[in-house]
Amino acid sequence: MARAGLTPDRLARAGAELADEIGFDQVSPSALARHFGVQVASLYSHIRGAHDLKTRIAQVALDEMADRAVAALAGRAGRDALVALATVYRDYAREHPGRYAAVQYRVDPGSEAVDAGRRHTELSRAVLRGYDLDEPAQTDAVRLIGSTVNGYISLESAGAFAHSSPTSDESWPRILDALDKLLRNWTTS
């Protein structure tokens, strides 16, 4: 086991790479053990099982995306910030489809992955500062941004837009323009 150099972090990162190769749903302790050429039992001193492994992969992906988003949002506000955040997510999903699937994984309350997920809520709230929304509209808007961006990315990655015009790349800025317009004209009633 020591020769393999296994640690929880190394297993999570290898699991993230494996998710991109074979799909997040296919990642398991057995698949990871085969990747390292060790017995499955060797992993259990570092992870508690499949759920723990998948939670750790989700945390890796959430942290990576948040780090990219922080860099992309620097100095931006309003529509520019919205486009930057959405584009980080879309680009990440294209580069790392298995990891992007991992960010949708339901994690246990109190896990570090929950904290990583909260970073994304805070990033969305930072974008919304450019739209001057109060609560509860701000929470609703965070959910709207997440639903719209994730929904689009999920449909696009499933090939749902591949057989019609305009292309997905042509629709993307229009979708973001419509989202920006909605956020700028949000009404509370």
PyMOL commands that set and color helices and strands:
alter all, ss='L'
color gray80, all
select helices_A, chain A and resi 2-4+8-22+24-26+29-36+40-43+50-73+78-95+97-102+112-131+137-157+168-184
alter helices_A, ss='H'
color red, helices_A
deselect
rebuild
show_as cartoon
